[in-house]
Amino acid sequence: MNRVLAAIVLAVVITLLSIARTRAQEAEDYVYTSADVMAAIDDASVTYGVSWWWLYRITLCETGGTLSPYSIGRQRELGPVQLHPKGELPRFYARGNTNPFNPYEALPYLAQRINEGAARAWSCA
């Protein structure tokens, strides 16, 4: 009886680990779109009290009018808010963010930095 119970518990654990791995892989494979950028602008403006229009204008300018979350600038700036590798990108990572191309991380970071008075880090601000 103990072996049967142990086998069932092991099967459940393996199944749960497999499900968790599959979900993690799906999250990594998610492709962000300009619609995600717009939704992130909506969320960040409400959450951080920054003007929706200001966030939209900065993001539109920084992405060259595309709102592409996968924008890469001439100086290797990354993502929809163009985080510079020698400027804002290290701060972005230091705050626990992991993906500059994820608009749901990048736009809140931009809103936080605007609230901190650091809008000058973005040429389009």
C-alpha positions as CSV (number, residue, x, y, z in Angstrom):
1,M,0.0,0.0,0.0
2,N,2.9,2.4,0.8
3,R,4.5,1.8,-2.6
4,V,1.2,2.5,-4.4
5,L,0.8,5.7,-2.4
6,A,4.4,6.8,-3.0
7,A,3.9,6.1,-6.7
8,I,0.8,8.2,-6.8
9,V,2.5,11.1,-5.0
10,L,5.5,10.8,-7.3
11,A,3.2,10.9,-10.4
12,V,1.4,13.9,-9.1
13,V,4.6,15.8,-8.4
14,I,6.0,15.0,-11.9
15,T,2.7,16.1,-13.5
16,L,2.7,19.4,-11.6
17,L,6.4,20.0,-12.5
18,S,5.6,19.3,-16.1
19,I,2.7,21.7,-16.1
20,A,4.8,24.4,-14.4
21,R,7.6,24.0,-17.0
22,T,5.1,24.2,-19.9
23,R,3.6,27.4,-18.5
24,A,7.0,28.9,-18.0
25,Q,7.9,28.1,-21.6
26,E,4.7,29.5,-22.9
27,A,5.4,32.8,-21.0
28,E,8.9,33.0,-22.5
29,D,7.5,32.3,-26.0
30,Y,4.8,35.0,-25.8
31,V,5.2,37.6,-28.5
32,Y,4.3,41.1,-27.5
33,T,2.5,43.4,-29.9
34,S,1.7,47.1,-30.2
35,A,-1.7,46.3,-28.6
36,D,0.3,45.1,-25.5
37,V,2.2,48.4,-25.5
38,M,-1.1,50.4,-25.6
39,A,-2.5,48.2,-22.7
40,A,0.7,48.7,-20.7
41,I,0.4,52.5,-21.2
42,D,-3.1,52.4,-19.9
43,D,-2.1,50.4,-16.9
44,A,1.0,52.5,-16.1
45,S,-0.8,55.8,-16.4
46,V,-3.5,54.7,-14.0
47,T,-1.2,52.9,-11.5
48,Y,1.5,55.7,-11.3
49,G,-0.6,58.8,-12.0
50,V,1.4,59.8,-15.1
51,S,-0.4,61.4,-18.0
52,W,-1.5,58.7,-20.5
53,W,-0.8,61.1,-23.3
54,W,2.8,61.8,-22.0
55,L,3.5,58.0,-21.8
56,Y,2.0,57.5,-25.3
57,R,3.9,60.3,-26.8
58,I,7.3,59.2,-25.4
59,T,6.7,55.6,-26.4
60,L,5.6,56.6,-29.9
61,C,8.6,58.8,-30.4
62,E,11.1,56.4,-28.9
63,T,9.9,53.5,-31.2
64,G,10.0,55.7,-34.3
65,G,6.2,55.8,-34.5
66,T,5.7,52.0,-34.6
67,L,4.9,51.2,-30.9
68,S,6.9,48.0,-31.4
69,P,7.9,46.4,-28.2
70,Y,11.0,45.0,-30.0
71,S,12.5,48.3,-31.1
72,I,16.2,48.6,-30.9
73,G,17.8,52.0,-31.2
74,R,21.0,53.1,-33.0
75,Q,22.9,53.1,-29.7
76,R,21.4,49.6,-28.8
77,E,18.6,51.0,-26.7
78,L,16.0,48.3,-26.1
79,G,12.3,47.9,-26.0
80,P,9.3,50.2,-26.3
81,V,10.8,52.8,-24.0
82,Q,14.4,52.5,-25.5
83,L,16.4,51.7,-22.3
84,H,20.0,52.6,-23.0
85,P,22.6,49.9,-22.0
86,K,24.8,52.5,-20.3
87,G,22.0,54.5,-18.7
88,E,18.5,53.3,-17.8
89,L,18.9,49.6,-18.6
90,P,21.1,48.8,-15.5
91,R,18.6,50.6,-13.3
92,F,15.8,48.7,-14.9
93,Y,17.4,45.4,-14.1
94,A,18.4,46.6,-10.6
95,R,14.7,47.1,-9.8
96,G,14.0,43.4,-10.4
97,N,12.8,43.7,-14.0
98,T,13.9,41.0,-16.4
99,N,12.8,41.8,-19.9
100,P,13.1,45.3,-21.5
101,F,11.0,44.1,-24.5
102,N,8.1,43.3,-22.1
103,P,5.9,46.4,-22.2
104,Y,4.3,45.4,-18.9
105,E,7.7,45.9,-17.3
106,A,9.1,48.7,-19.4
107,L,6.1,51.1,-19.3
108,P,5.7,51.0,-15.5
109,Y,9.4,51.6,-15.2
110,L,9.1,54.7,-17.4
111,A,6.2,56.0,-15.3
112,Q,8.2,55.4,-12.1
113,R,11.2,57.3,-13.5
114,I,9.0,60.2,-14.6
115,N,7.6,60.4,-11.1
116,E,11.1,60.5,-9.8
117,G,12.0,63.4,-12.0
118,A,14.2,61.5,-14.4
119,A,12.2,62.1,-17.6
120,R,15.3,63.8,-19.1
121,A,16.8,60.3,-19.6
122,W,14.5,60.0,-22.6
123,S,15.2,62.3,-25.5
124,C,11.5,62.2,-26.5
125,A,10.3,63.4,-23.1
